[in-house]
Amino acid sequence: MFLEKLKHIKAFIFDVDGVMTNGMLLVTESGEFLRQFNIKDGYALQLAVKRGFKLAVLSGARSKGVEHRLRGLGVQDIYLGLDSKTDAYHEFIDKNGLLPEQVLFMGDDIPDLELMKMAGLAVCPADAVEEIKAVSHYISPKNGGDSCVRDIVEKVLRIQGLWASEDPSASDGSRI
């Protein structure tokens, strides 16, 4: 059943903190919050964009650094500073002409619970809270920030025959 659902996915929606990051915040002396992203997740995200998947990020966080990182990966639909994620979810699926069964959502905590129930495929990292695990169709063996995003994106792309490529090059938005 789970593998069959992967065949119909056309869009990914992700939470940030606890999914794309490990959920920990480093607070600088000036009061800035710093997050750490996994480069393997970045590779999978930019590849999904190149393969024609729609990607959105929905988060309560407000961060120019998060937005900069995601734009560098090709993510166009970035909704930050949300109190409720449901309006952004509906805006994204309506804008892209998607059915709920074509949408995969990965969340990790209580603010994600409503969307977990709305999306066609609900997934979470291994360290998600119990309420989220209870409604998930798939629990990644990877924790948030430890390539759980790569885990699920790779599964979808592999089952749809879109993972391998003659040109494995990637732009991850970094400037090194």
Summary of the structure (lengths in Angstrom):
residues: 176
radius of gyration: 15.1
end to end distance: 42.2
largest distance: 49.2
contacts: 566
relative contact order: 0.22
helix: 38%
strand: 15%
